[in-house]
Amino acid sequence: MSAKFYYYDNDRTSSWGDWLQWGQCSVTCGQGERSRSRTCNPPNVNEAGSCASTCVGDATQFDDFCLATQRCCASKDKVWGSWQPWSSCSAICGEGSKARSRPCVNPDPPYDCTVPCSGLSGSAVRCSVCCGV
């Protein structure tokens, strides 16, 4: 196998091409990083075997602060608040029902995106009111 040798010619300088567009952010939510690159373009070479000087600088540029298109959700679930007092019985006389509810609230401190509470937000029971004679 034969080796090829090139001579270095300072009069022929390479130049950087334009930066390509920024790549996608490395994360789908929150803060990440992205990069872009450019190509080192050699000058027009008329003599076979002539090498130009290399480009000075970086071929890749990094941006360590890109924001994704979505916000990240907190991993905390919402929690049930306290049960409200029972309502009055729906009946004026005889059998009816009464109900109570509880709110689904953000944990403290509050988060922008949370998982809804699991379970029932309210309950009802039968009740009766004695009728007067």
Secondary structure, 3 states (H helix, E strand, C coil): CCCCCCEEEEEEECEECCCCCCCCCCCCECEEEEEEECCEECCCCCCCCEEEECCCCCCEEEEEEEECCECCCCCCECEECCCCCCCCCCCCCEEEEEEEECCEECCCCCCCCCECCCCCCEEEEEEEECCCC
